[in-house]
Amino acid sequence: MAKPNVDNIPPVEIIRGVTAKDGTTKAKIERAALTLFSTHGIDGTSIKQLAGFAKISEGNMYRYYPSKYNLAETLMLTIHNRLTVLVRDIESADSGFEDKIKALVHNYCTLADDDWQLFSYHLLHLHHFPQLFSPVGKTKRAKPLDTPVTACADMLTAAMEHKDIPIGNTELLASMTLGIVLQAAQSKIYNRLKGPLSTYAPEFEKAIFAVLRNT
């Protein structure tokens, strides 16, 4: 299998945070984790390796995160929530259906290109967090998690009600809509596609409209 492409990763000294303020020790830990998790996997990365890559002591690691898995989940929840908010904002916007689809593609690609390392982590390791696949109301958490697919399905339901697209299985169509972008992103991770994901936005739009309009 081809090695995942996690190039365009800044040296850890640049210290761009995920939840932390840029330039802090916590930011250094988060960026080290993204680098090592993406190349070696969550299970294949130790606290010792994380501390060494971040150039801090193991004890200092635990000041910020109680465990490796807490760190991994925090990073995943952060990108998951950003993507969910992105889709929800588009879904609730006062704009036409075509404009919403174009905004969905543009904003997804822009977010991915802005921090490709974090977006790659989301794609490569989402399977470690099955609770993020569950629709709203079907998790064991005190506050159910919203998801990008659920938000997209709600947007498509409204489009069907307004007769912008034919009636269909909204969960399936939402998965296919986002999947067009995400499968291409997977190909970019494995070096089958080159350049920023935004380069392919026009093709994504055409494919999504073809799926949703059965053309």
TIDRENVO-225440 format. One line per field, with one value per residue: residue number from 0; z, y negated, x negated of N, C-alpha, C in turn. Coordinates in Angstrom, 3 decimals, always signed. Atoms other than C-alpha are relative to their C-alpha. Layout:
<sites>
resi	c(NUM | ...);
n.Z	c(Z | ...);
n.Y	c(Y | ...);
n.X	c(X | ...);
ca.Z	c(Z | ...);
ca.Y	c(Y | ...);
ca.X	c(X | ...);
c.Z	c(Z | ...);
c.Y	c(Y | ...);
c.X	c(X | ...);
</sites>
This chain:
<sites>
resi	c(0 | 1 | 2 | 3 | 4 | 5 | 6 | 7 | 8 | 9 | 10 | 11 | 12 | 13 | 14 | 15 | 16 | 17 | 18 | 19 | 20 | 21 | 22 | 23 | 24 | 25 | 26 | 27 | 28 | 29 | 30 | 31 | 32 | 33 | 34 | 35 | 36 | 37 | 38 | 39 | 40 | 41 | 42 | 43 | 44 | 45 | 46 | 47 | 48 | 49 | 50 | 51 | 52 | 53 | 54 | 55 | 56 | 57 | 58 | 59 | 60 | 61 | 62 | 63 | 64 | 65 | 66 | 67 | 68 | 69 | 70 | 71 | 72 | 73 | 74 | 75 | 76 | 77 | 78 | 79 | 80 | 81 | 82 | 83 | 84 | 85 | 86 | 87 | 88 | 89 | 90 | 91 | 92 | 93 | 94 | 95 | 96 | 97 | 98 | 99 | 100 | 101 | 102 | 103 | 104 | 105 | 106 | 107 | 108 | 109 | 110 | 111 | 112 | 113 | 114 | 115 | 116 | 117 | 118 | 119 | 120 | 121 | 122 | 123 | 124 | 125 | 126 | 127 | 128 | 129 | 130 | 131 | 132 | 133 | 134 | 135 | 136 | 137 | 138 | 139 | 140 | 141 | 142 | 143 | 144 | 145 | 146 | 147 | 148 | 149 | 150 | 151 | 152 | 153 | 154 | 155 | 156 | 157 | 158 | 159 | 160 | 161 | 162 | 163 | 164 | 165 | 166 | 167 | 168 | 169 | 170 | 171 | 172 | 173 | 174 | 175 | 176 | 177 | 178 | 179 | 180 | 181 | 182 | 183 | 184 | 185 | 186 | 187 | 188 | 189 | 190 | 191 | 192 | 193 | 194 | 195 | 196 | 197 | 198 | 199 | 200 | 201 | 202 | 203 | 204 | 205 | 206 | 207 | 208 | 209 | 210 | 211 | 212 | 213 | 214);
n.Z	c(+0.000 | +0.057 | -1.269 | +0.002 | +0.226 | -0.989 | +0.312 | -0.317 | -1.454 | -0.455 | -1.115 | -1.254 | -0.566 | +0.424 | -1.113 | +0.220 | -0.872 | +0.460 | -1.005 | -0.794 | +0.605 | +0.730 | -0.682 | -1.376 | -0.164 | +0.376 | +1.465 | +0.436 | -0.222 | +0.983 | +1.343 | -0.031 | +0.053 | +1.365 | +0.848 | -0.309 | +0.200 | +1.435 | +0.629 | -0.704 | -0.590 | -1.420 | -0.799 | +0.240 | -0.545 | -1.465 | -0.687 | +0.078 | +1.332 | +0.087 | -0.784 | +0.686 | +1.210 | -0.434 | -0.727 | -1.386 | -0.823 | -0.063 | -1.073 | +0.497 | +0.854 | -0.814 | -0.514 | +0.975 | +0.409 | -0.931 | +0.706 | +1.453 | +0.635 | -0.231 | +0.985 | +1.320 | +0.098 | +0.030 | +1.355 | +0.905 | -0.274 | +0.468 | +1.444 | +0.218 | -0.309 | +0.999 | +1.222 | -0.262 | -0.009 | +1.384 | +0.752 | -0.628 | +0.400 | +1.381 | -0.021 | -0.556 | +0.703 | +0.847 | +1.375 | +0.831 | -0.126 | +0.755 | -0.731 | -1.195 | +0.407 | +0.368 | -1.252 | -0.699 | +0.634 | -0.188 | -1.403 | -0.387 | +0.601 | -0.626 | -1.328 | +0.175 | +0.472 | -1.034 | -0.927 | +0.613 | -0.982 | -0.862 | +0.826 | +0.282 | -1.237 | -0.050 | +0.971 | -0.259 | -1.326 | -0.471 | -0.389 | -1.420 | -0.811 | +0.626 | -0.468 | +0.911 | +1.134 | -0.407 | +0.167 | -1.225 | -0.801 | -0.050 | -0.730 | -1.440 | -0.655 | -0.618 | +1.062 | +1.260 | +0.956 | +1.362 | +0.955 | +1.319 | +0.827 | -0.471 | +0.457 | +1.450 | +0.228 | -0.267 | +1.127 | +1.148 | -0.292 | +0.350 | +1.460 | +0.535 | -0.307 | +0.910 | +1.355 | +0.665 | +0.433 | -0.145 | -1.277 | -0.092 | -1.320 | -0.364 | -0.646 | +1.058 | +0.858 | -0.765 | -0.034 | +1.340 | +0.237 | -0.685 | +0.421 | +1.228 | -0.426 | -0.927 | +0.690 | +0.712 | -1.017 | -0.280 | +1.103 | -0.183 | -1.092 | +0.516 | +1.130 | +1.294 | +0.466 | -0.390 | -0.163 | -0.974 | +0.275 | +0.648 | +1.446 | +0.579 | -0.404 | +1.086 | +0.289 | -1.123 | +0.150 | +1.098 | -0.416 | -1.024 | +0.657 | +0.790 | -0.940 | -0.649 | +0.991 | +0.786 | +1.396);
n.Y	c(+1.188 | +1.229 | +0.705 | +1.220 | +1.239 | +1.036 | +1.087 | +1.315 | +0.106 | +0.888 | -0.513 | +0.204 | +1.279 | +1.036 | -0.089 | +0.424 | -0.768 | -0.481 | +0.637 | +0.873 | +1.209 | -0.229 | +0.330 | -0.498 | -1.400 | -0.833 | -0.004 | -0.869 | -1.379 | -0.304 | -0.142 | -1.232 | -1.118 | -0.111 | -0.536 | -1.405 | -0.803 | -0.146 | -0.844 | -1.277 | -0.444 | +0.316 | -1.126 | -0.183 | +1.139 | -0.022 | +1.279 | +0.323 | +0.536 | +1.313 | +0.941 | +0.211 | +0.794 | +1.355 | +0.502 | +0.272 | -1.206 | -0.771 | +0.573 | +1.224 | -0.431 | -0.303 | +1.248 | +0.511 | -1.077 | -1.117 | -1.223 | +0.096 | -0.127 | +1.265 | +0.910 | -0.402 | +0.324 | +1.453 | +0.439 | -0.448 | +0.763 | +1.369 | +0.065 | -0.447 | +1.102 | +1.059 | -0.419 | +0.015 | +1.403 | +0.453 | -0.452 | +0.594 | +1.404 | +0.018 | -0.538 | +0.998 | +1.274 | +0.443 | -0.001 | -1.041 | -1.331 | -0.100 | +0.769 | -0.763 | -1.088 | +0.608 | +0.426 | -1.218 | -0.477 | +1.002 | +0.108 | -1.257 | -0.024 | +1.056 | -0.475 | -1.067 | +0.567 | +0.878 | -0.842 | -1.320 | -1.003 | -0.275 | -0.615 | -1.360 | -0.760 | -0.286 | -1.048 | -1.244 | -0.586 | +0.131 | -1.319 | -0.233 | +0.710 | -0.353 | +0.842 | +1.129 | -0.422 | -0.128 | +1.195 | +0.683 | -0.722 | -1.433 | -0.263 | -0.164 | +1.205 | +0.821 | +0.900 | -0.697 | +0.699 | +0.243 | -0.456 | +0.609 | -0.742 | +0.356 | +1.366 | -0.064 | -0.660 | +0.999 | +0.923 | -0.682 | -0.138 | +1.286 | +0.135 | -0.846 | +0.651 | +1.142 | -0.572 | +0.305 | -1.294 | -1.053 | -0.692 | -1.143 | -0.369 | +1.130 | -0.465 | -0.513 | +1.103 | +0.835 | -0.731 | +0.073 | +1.393 | +0.237 | -1.030 | +0.414 | +0.804 | -0.736 | -1.061 | +0.674 | +0.359 | -1.239 | -0.210 | +0.969 | -0.499 | -1.086 | +0.512 | -0.246 | +1.335 | +0.981 | +1.376 | +0.280 | -0.629 | +1.008 | -0.092 | -0.919 | +0.425 | -0.015 | -1.388 | -0.459 | +0.589 | -0.683 | -1.367 | +0.051 | +0.340 | -1.165 | -0.988 | +0.466 | +0.231 | -1.237 | +0.288);
n.X	c(-0.844 | +0.767 | +0.121 | -0.790 | +0.715 | -0.254 | +0.902 | -0.536 | -0.083 | +1.059 | +0.791 | -0.716 | +0.405 | -0.940 | -0.942 | -1.376 | -0.866 | -1.306 | -0.854 | +0.868 | +0.526 | +1.241 | +1.239 | +0.022 | +0.400 | -1.144 | -0.046 | +1.093 | -0.458 | -1.049 | +0.572 | +0.788 | -0.946 | -0.521 | +1.063 | +0.282 | -1.209 | -0.251 | +1.018 | +0.177 | -1.250 | -0.185 | +0.493 | +1.423 | +0.738 | +0.069 | +0.169 | +1.429 | +0.261 | -0.639 | +0.791 | +1.264 | -0.220 | -0.351 | +1.159 | -0.354 | +0.069 | -1.242 | -0.804 | -0.627 | -1.112 | -1.180 | -0.562 | -0.963 | -0.906 | +0.158 | +0.377 | +0.145 | -1.312 | -0.690 | +0.572 | -0.495 | -1.426 | -0.134 | +0.318 | -1.050 | -1.217 | +0.188 | -0.218 | -1.378 | -0.905 | +0.188 | -0.684 | -1.440 | -0.420 | +0.102 | -1.176 | -1.184 | -0.088 | -0.488 | -1.370 | -0.915 | +0.161 | -1.111 | +0.503 | -0.574 | +0.590 | +1.258 | +1.010 | +0.376 | +0.902 | +1.283 | +0.637 | +0.420 | +1.230 | +1.055 | +0.407 | +0.654 | +1.338 | +0.795 | +0.384 | +0.989 | +1.262 | +0.546 | +0.774 | -0.084 | +0.417 | -1.149 | -1.040 | +0.465 | -0.211 | -1.439 | -0.320 | +0.725 | -0.223 | -1.381 | -0.515 | +0.299 | -0.990 | -1.283 | -1.094 | -0.144 | -0.805 | -1.397 | -0.830 | -0.407 | -0.979 | +0.264 | +1.235 | -0.166 | +0.474 | -1.042 | -0.428 | +0.271 | +0.845 | -0.454 | +1.001 | -0.122 | -0.959 | -1.335 | -0.268 | -0.185 | -1.288 | -1.035 | +0.012 | -0.595 | -1.431 | -0.611 | +0.052 | -1.069 | -1.273 | -0.133 | +0.046 | +1.271 | +0.527 | -1.007 | -0.100 | +0.903 | +0.507 | +0.856 | +1.230 | +0.870 | +0.428 | +0.930 | +1.271 | +0.579 | +0.400 | +1.271 | +0.945 | +0.687 | +1.149 | +0.862 | +0.738 | +1.088 | +0.994 | +0.738 | +0.942 | +1.082 | +0.843 | +0.838 | +0.777 | -0.630 | -0.358 | +1.009 | -0.422 | -1.059 | -1.288 | -0.844 | +0.210 | -0.981 | -1.342 | -0.991 | -0.385 | -0.825 | -1.334 | -0.690 | -0.320 | -1.050 | -1.266 | -0.415 | -0.543 | -1.224 | -1.058 | -0.134 | +0.326);
ca.Z	c(+0.000 | -0.820 | +2.100 | +3.096 | +1.877 | +4.856 | +3.109 | +3.454 | +7.192 | +8.790 | +11.110 | +14.664 | +15.519 | +13.585 | +16.250 | +14.739 | +17.329 | +16.802 | +20.015 | +21.531 | +20.873 | +18.264 | +19.721 | +23.006 | +24.405 | +23.964 | +20.305 | +19.917 | +21.395 | +19.081 | +15.965 | +16.989 | +17.497 | +14.069 | +12.447 | +14.242 | +14.213 | +10.474 | +9.702 | +12.344 | +13.448 | +16.858 | +18.212 | +16.721 | +18.472 | +22.083 | +24.613 | +24.594 | +20.836 | +21.096 | +23.819 | +21.880 | +18.671 | +20.551 | +22.389 | +25.855 | +28.774 | +29.108 | +32.376 | +30.614 | +28.128 | +30.923 | +32.105 | +28.962 | +28.045 | +30.494 | +27.814 | +24.204 | +23.397 | +25.011 | +22.786 | +19.712 | +20.478 | +21.138 | +17.757 | +16.012 | +17.734 | +16.792 | +13.055 | +13.215 | +14.833 | +12.386 | +9.457 | +11.065 | +11.720 | +8.159 | +6.730 | +9.247 | +8.369 | +4.691 | +5.410 | +7.369 | +4.980 | +3.076 | -0.377 | -3.290 | -3.543 | -6.262 | -4.285 | -1.204 | -3.048 | -4.496 | -1.036 | +0.434 | -2.062 | -1.824 | +1.972 | +2.425 | +0.038 | +1.590 | +5.076 | +3.854 | +2.053 | +5.007 | +7.303 | +5.180 | +8.035 | +10.303 | +7.475 | +6.583 | +10.197 | +10.072 | +6.958 | +8.056 | +11.634 | +11.835 | +12.127 | +15.616 | +16.778 | +15.738 | +17.841 | +15.217 | +12.612 | +14.602 | +13.625 | +16.168 | +18.999 | +18.525 | +20.721 | +24.406 | +25.102 | +27.343 | +24.429 | +21.090 | +18.448 | +15.226 | +12.072 | +8.632 | +7.022 | +9.206 | +8.368 | +4.665 | +4.833 | +6.372 | +3.553 | +0.947 | +2.674 | +2.329 | -1.313 | -1.980 | -0.269 | -2.506 | -5.549 | -6.268 | -6.578 | -6.976 | -3.887 | -2.709 | +0.231 | +1.963 | +4.103 | +1.044 | -1.056 | +1.723 | +2.035 | -1.725 | -1.829 | +0.784 | -0.450 | -3.823 | -2.090 | +0.567 | -1.785 | -3.897 | -0.717 | +0.072 | -3.363 | -2.660 | +0.622 | -1.318 | -4.009 | -6.744 | -7.021 | -6.865 | -5.771 | -3.538 | -3.214 | -4.345 | -7.794 | -8.331 | -7.018 | -10.438 | -11.080 | -7.606 | -8.237 | -11.565 | -10.049 | -7.071 | -9.238 | -11.489 | -8.498 | -6.911 | -10.121 | -11.521 | -14.676);
ca.Y	c(+0.000 | -3.476 | -5.510 | -8.310 | -11.719 | -13.994 | -16.410 | -20.123 | -19.496 | -22.394 | -21.573 | -21.247 | -24.424 | -26.449 | -25.301 | -25.918 | -24.875 | -22.941 | -23.797 | -25.614 | -29.081 | -29.073 | -29.006 | -27.311 | -24.002 | -22.579 | -23.602 | -21.830 | -18.644 | -18.820 | -19.301 | -16.515 | -14.222 | -15.009 | -14.268 | -10.974 | -9.747 | -10.350 | -8.504 | -5.744 | -5.492 | -6.200 | -2.721 | -2.793 | -6.002 | -6.113 | -8.932 | -8.746 | -9.304 | -12.196 | -13.854 | -13.346 | -14.792 | -17.773 | -18.163 | -18.107 | -15.678 | -12.874 | -14.414 | -17.685 | -15.817 | -14.737 | -18.315 | -18.961 | -15.598 | -12.727 | -10.095 | -9.560 | -8.614 | -11.757 | -13.740 | -11.754 | -12.229 | -15.946 | -16.434 | -14.380 | -16.155 | -19.511 | -18.829 | -16.945 | -19.922 | -22.386 | -20.382 | -20.022 | -23.763 | -24.414 | -22.332 | -23.622 | -27.225 | -26.487 | -24.466 | -27.366 | -30.119 | -32.147 | -31.158 | -28.993 | -25.284 | -25.560 | -28.235 | -26.012 | -23.096 | -25.369 | -26.817 | -23.307 | -22.243 | -25.484 | -25.629 | -21.939 | -22.247 | -25.509 | -24.018 | -20.971 | -23.032 | -25.394 | -22.570 | -19.489 | -17.668 | -17.980 | -17.106 | -14.052 | -12.925 | -13.139 | -10.972 | -8.411 | -7.880 | -8.602 | -4.843 | -4.971 | -7.054 | -5.240 | -7.557 | -10.231 | -8.153 | -8.129 | -10.521 | -13.067 | -11.336 | -7.911 | -8.238 | -7.456 | -10.913 | -13.301 | -15.725 | -13.922 | -14.842 | -16.456 | -15.316 | -16.744 | -13.974 | -14.748 | -18.451 | -17.658 | -15.313 | -18.104 | -20.419 | -17.843 | -17.230 | -20.940 | -20.849 | -17.981 | -19.842 | -22.844 | -20.543 | -21.542 | -17.854 | -14.627 | -12.782 | -10.213 | -8.620 | -11.667 | -9.735 | -7.955 | -11.113 | -13.090 | -10.397 | -10.437 | -14.244 | -14.490 | -11.273 | -12.795 | -15.290 | -12.917 | -10.072 | -12.495 | -13.706 | -10.088 | -9.832 | -12.979 | -11.483 | -8.493 | -10.668 | -9.771 | -13.411 | -16.381 | -19.961 | -21.676 | -19.973 | -23.236 | -22.623 | -19.962 | -21.953 | -22.457 | -18.697 | -18.017 | -20.386 | -18.757 | -15.283 | -16.248 | -17.903 | -14.837 | -12.560 | -14.705 | -15.387 | -11.878 | -13.198);
ca.X	c(+0.000 | -1.227 | -2.468 | -0.066 | -1.149 | -1.352 | -3.684 | -3.119 | -3.424 | -5.294 | -8.189 | -6.973 | -8.934 | -6.330 | -3.870 | -0.470 | +2.081 | +5.296 | +7.136 | +4.168 | +2.823 | +0.063 | -3.414 | -2.526 | -3.729 | -0.241 | -0.293 | -3.629 | -2.116 | +0.903 | -1.192 | -3.561 | -0.575 | +0.869 | -2.469 | -3.072 | +0.537 | +0.762 | -2.460 | -2.516 | +1.113 | +2.589 | +1.867 | -1.627 | -2.639 | -3.803 | -3.769 | -7.564 | -7.633 | -5.193 | -7.237 | -10.450 | -9.018 | -7.600 | -10.914 | -9.381 | -9.457 | -6.917 | -5.773 | -5.056 | -2.864 | -0.530 | -0.091 | +1.920 | +3.442 | +4.117 | +3.549 | +2.602 | +6.183 | +7.557 | +5.221 | +6.268 | +9.964 | +9.549 | +7.916 | +10.599 | +13.482 | +11.990 | +11.870 | +15.187 | +16.895 | +15.360 | +16.684 | +20.104 | +20.383 | +19.246 | +22.099 | +24.664 | +23.851 | +24.434 | +27.579 | +29.110 | +28.005 | +30.596 | +29.377 | +30.432 | +29.716 | +27.065 | +25.253 | +25.334 | +23.743 | +21.057 | +20.400 | +20.231 | +17.580 | +15.618 | +15.614 | +14.755 | +11.826 | +10.658 | +10.697 | +8.790 | +6.157 | +5.750 | +4.590 | +4.045 | +2.350 | +5.403 | +7.802 | +5.699 | +5.808 | +9.600 | +9.774 | +7.211 | +8.378 | +12.107 | +12.693 | +11.138 | +14.107 | +17.308 | +19.461 | +18.816 | +20.643 | +23.877 | +26.678 | +27.876 | +29.721 | +28.113 | +25.034 | +24.529 | +23.119 | +25.028 | +25.157 | +25.544 | +22.990 | +24.087 | +22.289 | +21.492 | +23.559 | +26.581 | +26.312 | +25.980 | +28.983 | +31.062 | +30.007 | +31.023 | +34.351 | +35.140 | +34.044 | +36.447 | +39.284 | +38.603 | +38.406 | +34.805 | +33.889 | +35.894 | +37.115 | +34.588 | +32.804 | +31.355 | +28.863 | +27.495 | +27.396 | +25.720 | +23.057 | +22.548 | +22.387 | +19.657 | +18.078 | +17.262 | +14.992 | +13.694 | +12.782 | +10.783 | +9.090 | +8.179 | +6.592 | +4.597 | +3.364 | +2.025 | +0.425 | +2.904 | +3.994 | +1.648 | +2.017 | +4.578 | +7.948 | +9.576 | +8.112 | +10.764 | +13.746 | +15.411 | +15.340 | +16.731 | +19.635 | +20.506 | +20.399 | +22.566 | +25.211 | +25.240 | +25.826 | +28.512 | +30.399 | +30.027 | +28.380);
c.Z	c(+0.000 | +1.357 | -0.051 | -0.189 | +1.052 | -0.167 | +0.244 | +1.500 | +0.458 | +1.081 | +1.306 | +0.645 | -0.389 | +0.977 | -0.288 | +0.855 | -0.697 | +0.927 | +0.778 | -0.778 | -0.677 | +0.852 | +1.424 | +0.039 | -0.417 | -1.515 | -0.566 | +0.151 | -1.063 | -1.388 | -0.076 | -0.128 | -1.406 | -0.924 | +0.233 | -0.192 | -1.484 | -0.674 | +0.628 | +0.567 | +1.473 | +0.873 | -0.135 | +0.521 | +1.523 | +0.560 | -0.079 | -1.349 | -0.163 | +0.734 | -0.693 | -1.224 | +0.355 | +0.795 | +1.398 | +0.784 | -0.032 | +1.084 | -0.437 | -0.922 | +0.817 | +0.661 | -0.900 | -0.429 | +0.900 | -0.659 | -1.484 | -0.675 | +0.248 | -0.993 | -1.389 | -0.178 | -0.071 | -1.392 | -0.968 | +0.210 | -0.522 | -1.490 | -0.343 | +0.226 | -0.989 | -1.288 | +0.179 | -0.019 | -1.414 | -0.781 | +0.574 | -0.416 | -1.420 | -0.053 | +0.456 | -0.714 | -0.875 | -1.431 | -0.757 | +0.106 | -0.736 | +0.715 | +1.251 | -0.348 | -0.359 | +1.247 | +0.783 | -0.551 | +0.278 | +1.438 | +0.512 | -0.522 | +0.649 | +1.384 | -0.101 | -0.382 | +1.070 | +1.024 | -0.478 | +0.980 | +0.910 | -0.777 | -0.336 | +1.211 | +0.127 | -0.930 | +0.373 | +1.286 | +0.549 | +0.484 | +1.459 | +0.916 | -0.571 | +0.459 | -0.932 | -1.256 | +0.309 | -0.248 | +1.347 | +0.724 | +0.142 | +0.662 | +1.481 | +0.757 | +0.586 | -1.020 | -1.334 | -0.950 | -1.326 | -0.932 | -1.320 | -0.876 | +0.411 | -0.477 | -1.500 | -0.341 | +0.244 | -1.147 | -1.226 | +0.205 | -0.372 | -1.509 | -0.670 | +0.230 | -0.917 | -1.469 | -0.785 | -0.538 | +0.178 | +1.406 | -0.010 | +1.438 | +0.443 | +0.666 | -1.038 | -0.850 | +0.718 | +0.069 | -1.350 | -0.305 | +0.643 | -0.462 | -1.262 | +0.344 | +0.824 | -0.674 | -0.807 | +0.977 | +0.408 | -1.089 | +0.087 | +1.110 | -0.512 | -1.324 | -1.370 | -0.621 | +0.552 | +0.184 | +1.031 | -0.390 | -0.738 | -1.517 | -0.670 | +0.309 | -1.146 | -0.357 | +1.113 | -0.149 | -1.083 | +0.420 | +1.019 | -0.620 | -0.832 | +0.890 | +0.524 | -0.969 | -0.926 | -1.482 | -0.352);
c.Y	c(-1.241 | -0.680 | -1.281 | -1.228 | -1.018 | -1.089 | -1.319 | -0.140 | -0.922 | +0.662 | -0.336 | -1.331 | -1.133 | -0.072 | -0.653 | +0.876 | +0.496 | -0.555 | -1.046 | -1.245 | +0.317 | -0.410 | +0.490 | +1.450 | +0.935 | +0.078 | +0.919 | +1.471 | +0.399 | +0.216 | +1.238 | +1.213 | +0.186 | +0.623 | +1.492 | +0.890 | +0.254 | +0.932 | +1.383 | +0.574 | -0.359 | +1.106 | +0.180 | -1.126 | +0.039 | -1.414 | -0.444 | -0.598 | -1.398 | -1.057 | -0.314 | -0.879 | -1.449 | -0.669 | -0.490 | +1.302 | +0.734 | -0.554 | -1.254 | +0.312 | +0.140 | -1.239 | -0.504 | +1.042 | +1.211 | +1.302 | -0.286 | +0.012 | -1.229 | -1.052 | +0.303 | -0.378 | -1.507 | -0.545 | +0.373 | -0.792 | -1.423 | -0.111 | +0.444 | -1.149 | -1.146 | +0.340 | -0.029 | -1.423 | -0.566 | +0.365 | -0.608 | -1.460 | -0.127 | +0.439 | -1.052 | -1.345 | -0.306 | -0.146 | +1.164 | +1.309 | +0.112 | -0.744 | +0.747 | +1.134 | -0.553 | -0.458 | +1.200 | +0.503 | -0.964 | -0.017 | +1.267 | +0.023 | -1.033 | +0.418 | +1.067 | -0.568 | -0.862 | +0.771 | +1.444 | +1.104 | +0.388 | +0.696 | +1.441 | +0.900 | +0.410 | +1.153 | +1.344 | +0.702 | -0.162 | +1.337 | +0.347 | -0.572 | +0.238 | -0.856 | -1.186 | +0.365 | -0.061 | -1.289 | -0.616 | +0.833 | +1.479 | +0.330 | +0.139 | -1.231 | -0.787 | -0.979 | +0.648 | -0.860 | -0.182 | +0.454 | -0.740 | +0.700 | -0.329 | -1.395 | -0.033 | +0.644 | -0.968 | -1.003 | +0.620 | +0.235 | -1.282 | -0.200 | +0.837 | -0.635 | -1.186 | +0.420 | -0.439 | +1.262 | +1.043 | +0.602 | +1.217 | +0.282 | -1.064 | +0.430 | +0.506 | -1.138 | -0.945 | +0.652 | -0.065 | -1.405 | -0.299 | +0.983 | -0.345 | -0.802 | +0.837 | +1.119 | -0.584 | -0.414 | +1.218 | +0.256 | -0.966 | +0.445 | +1.051 | -0.353 | +0.337 | -1.305 | -0.985 | -1.375 | -0.177 | +0.677 | -0.965 | +0.011 | +0.789 | -0.398 | -0.014 | +1.406 | +0.572 | -0.509 | +0.726 | +1.394 | +0.014 | -0.332 | +1.171 | +1.066 | -0.434 | -0.184 | +1.193 | -0.227 | +0.576);
c.X	c(-0.882 | -0.014 | +0.817 | -0.875 | +0.406 | -1.053 | +0.740 | +0.250 | -1.130 | -0.832 | +0.694 | -0.374 | +0.956 | +1.173 | +1.349 | +0.909 | +1.255 | +1.074 | -0.790 | -0.403 | -1.325 | -1.197 | -0.115 | -0.484 | +1.126 | +0.141 | -1.075 | +0.390 | +1.019 | -0.582 | -0.879 | +0.908 | +0.550 | -1.036 | -0.196 | +1.219 | +0.245 | -0.996 | -0.123 | +1.295 | +0.075 | -0.577 | -1.505 | -0.872 | +0.045 | -0.105 | -1.458 | -0.348 | +0.592 | -0.815 | -1.320 | +0.149 | +0.315 | -1.117 | +0.373 | -0.120 | +1.333 | +0.919 | +0.741 | +1.175 | +1.276 | +0.599 | +1.122 | +1.032 | -0.223 | -0.419 | -0.153 | +1.362 | +0.874 | -0.473 | +0.546 | +1.465 | +0.218 | -0.267 | +1.115 | +1.285 | -0.111 | +0.263 | +1.415 | +0.981 | -0.140 | +0.739 | +1.513 | +0.544 | -0.022 | +1.260 | +1.274 | +0.180 | +0.541 | +1.457 | +1.007 | -0.060 | +1.217 | -0.504 | +0.608 | -0.761 | -1.332 | -1.119 | -0.463 | -0.960 | -1.373 | -0.755 | -0.516 | -1.327 | -1.149 | -0.513 | -0.679 | -1.434 | -0.914 | -0.475 | -1.081 | -1.362 | -0.667 | -0.826 | +0.125 | -0.370 | +1.166 | +1.110 | -0.373 | +0.190 | +1.464 | +0.357 | -0.617 | +0.431 | +1.413 | +0.553 | -0.312 | +1.087 | +1.394 | +1.163 | +0.230 | +0.783 | +1.487 | +0.770 | +0.346 | +1.047 | -0.281 | -1.333 | +0.312 | -0.484 | +1.172 | +0.572 | -0.344 | -0.827 | +0.720 | -1.116 | +0.153 | +1.036 | +1.430 | +0.388 | +0.259 | +1.341 | +1.154 | +0.098 | +0.673 | +1.494 | +0.741 | +0.023 | +1.084 | +1.371 | +0.259 | -0.092 | -1.240 | -0.654 | +1.093 | -0.013 | -0.921 | -0.387 | -1.006 | -1.305 | -0.997 | -0.543 | -0.958 | -1.376 | -0.699 | -0.507 | -1.347 | -1.063 | -0.753 | -1.249 | -0.977 | -0.775 | -1.149 | -1.096 | -0.822 | -1.034 | -1.172 | -0.944 | -0.976 | -0.673 | +0.579 | +0.509 | -1.017 | +0.633 | +1.098 | +1.307 | +0.927 | -0.143 | +1.114 | +1.443 | +1.012 | +0.467 | +0.877 | +1.436 | +0.798 | +0.448 | +1.138 | +1.353 | +0.517 | +0.629 | +1.364 | +1.159 | +0.207 | -0.272 | -1.359);
</sites>
